[in-house]
Amino acid sequence: TADQSVAVIDLVASAIRIYVSKRLLKTPLEINVKGVNPLLTDKMVAPADQIEIEQGPEGLIGRSTFLILVKRLDGTRHHHWVNAEVSLIRKVLVATRPIRRKEPIPPDALSLEIISQTQSSQHYLESPEDLLGKRASRPIGQSVPITADMVEEAPIILRGDPVMLVFETDDMRIATGGRAKEDGFLGRPLAVITEDGSKTVYGTVMSPSTIIVGF
């Protein structure tokens, strides 16, 4: 009957939502499941039959196939494959104006908006903290949801910036000036031209102005 079909769809959809929610790294506002097929109406014999998902797609989202286990009241167990469309309702960061490539992401260029995620490859950013120290890796248009591949770490030192080279040993510390030969990132190696321009020295970026060189 139509009522039975609706009940079965609800049972299957509920089982899929539970399966997906347990495997997501971040909890969405809502998990939508639609397009369940086949309906399995003829496989269910009582309202108290239980449904569990034993296997699902790696990506979880989109049109996918799930292996369903039906546990009947009489103790019998049956496996069936079911297709369903899974989407997530999320609140994500969206650009409120165009953002240029290499531009640091300013908080006033962002808003939180609700969208529907239909592909597992869409790694949306959901918190302003996700963008601390980041810049746009490519142009981002106005009203575009921001994904992880649209941003990159921003350098704290730019090529040509004056820096302090600090040479350290267990019992000695010497400091001298220089200029960054390339953009520098916190905790990473950086090439620095000495103040007289005669030599290139490599050290580790410790701050926007300090490069530590070990002997």
HUCORZI-V55827 format. One record per pair of residues at least 4 apart in sequence whose ideal C-beta (glycine too) atoms are under 7 Angstrom apart, sorted by sequence separation. I is the first residue (numbers start at 1). J is the second residue. If there is no record, write none. Layout:
# HUCORZI-V55827
((I J) (I J))
This chain:
# HUCORZI-V55827
((1 5) (2 6) (3 7) (4 8) (5 9) (6 10) (7 11) (8 12) (9 13) (10 14) (11 15) (12 16) (13 17) (14 18) (15 19) (16 20) (17 21) (18 22) (19 23) (20 24) (24 28) (40 44) (45 49) (56 60) (72 76) (95 99) (99 103) (105 109) (126 130) (136 140) (140 144) (146 150) (157 161) (180 184) (193 197) (194 198) (206 210) (44 49) (117 122) (125 130) (146 151) (168 173) (194 199) (206 211) (21 27) (71 77) (99 105) (125 131) (140 146) (157 163) (184 190) (205 211) (206 212) (57 64) (70 77) (117 124) (166 173) (167 174) (193 200) (194 201) (204 211) (56 64) (57 65) (69 77) (70 78) (182 190) (203 211) (204 212) (166 175) (182 191) (191 200) (192 201) (203 212) (21 31) (56 66) (69 79) (70 80) (99 109) (140 150) (165 175) (180 190) (181 191) (203 213) (20 31) (55 66) (68 79) (164 175) (165 176) (181 192) (191 202) (192 203) (55 67) (67 79) (68 80) (97 109) (138 150) (180 192) (181 193) (201 213) (53 66) (54 67) (96 109) (137 150) (164 177) (165 178) (179 192) (189 202) (190 203) (17 31) (67 81) (68 82) (95 109) (96 110) (136 150) (137 151) (178 192) (179 193) (53 68) (54 69) (95 110) (96 111) (136 151) (137 152) (162 177) (163 178) (178 193) (189 204) (190 205) (17 33) (65 81) (66 82) (94 110) (135 151) (163 179) (178 194) (16 33) (51 68) (52 69) (93 110) (94 111) (134 151) (135 152) (162 179) (163 180) (178 195) (187 204) (188 205) (65 83) (66 84) (110 128) (134 152) (161 179) (177 195) (187 205) (51 70) (93 112) (94 113) (134 153) (135 154) (160 179) (161 180) (176 195) (181 200) (186 205) (192 211) (13 33) (63 83) (64 84) (131 151) (133 153) (134 154) (160 180) (185 205) (49 70) (50 71) (91 112) (92 113) (107 128) (124 145) (125 146) (133 154) (159 180) (184 205) (190 211) (49 71) (63 85) (64 86) (91 113) (125 147) (158 180) (159 181) (13 36) (49 72) (91 114) (92 115) (124 147) (125 148) (157 180) (159 182) (178 201) (12 36) (49 73) (62 86) (123 147) (159 183) (48 73) (61 86) (89 114) (90 115) (122 147) (123 148) (158 183) (44 70) (60 86) (61 87) (105 131) (157 183) (9 36) (43 70) (45 72) (46 73) (61 88) (89 116) (90 117) (157 184) (165 192) (12 40) (155 183) (156 184) (87 116) (88 117) (105 134) (155 184) (156 185) (163 192) (9 39) (87 117) (105 135) (115 145) (155 185) (156 186) (8 39) (87 118) (104 135) (105 136) (8 40) (92 124) (93 125) (103 135) (153 185) (8 41) (92 125) (93 126) (102 135) (103 136) (157 190) (5 39) (19 53) (90 124) (92 126) (102 136) (43 78) (91 126) (101 136) (5 41) (8 44) (15 51) (90 126) (100 136) (165 201) (4 41) (15 52) (16 53) (19 56) (23 60) (43 80) (99 136) (101 138) (15 53) (101 139) (165 203) (12 51) (100 139) (7 47) (11 51) (20 60) (40 80) (98 139) (99 140) (40 82) (98 140) (98 141) (38 82) (98 142) (166 210) (168 212) (37 82) (95 140) (97 142) (164 209) (166 211) (36 82) (37 83) (95 141) (96 142) (105 151) (163 209) (164 210) (165 211) (166 212) (167 213) (168 214) (169 215) (95 142) (163 210) (164 211) (166 213) (36 84) (95 143) (157 205) (163 211) (165 213) (167 215) (35 84) (94 143) (95 144) (156 205) (16 66) (35 85) (94 144) (104 154) (33 84) (34 85) (94 145) (95 146) (157 208) (94 146) (156 208) (15 68) (33 86) (92 145) (93 146) (31 86) (32 87) (12 68) (61 117) (62 118) (31 88) (32 89) (61 118) (62 119) (61 119) (62 120) (30 89) (61 120) (28 88) (29 89) (60 120) (28 89) (29 90) (59 120) (28 90) (29 91) (20 86) (16 84) (12 82) (16 86) (29 114) (26 126))
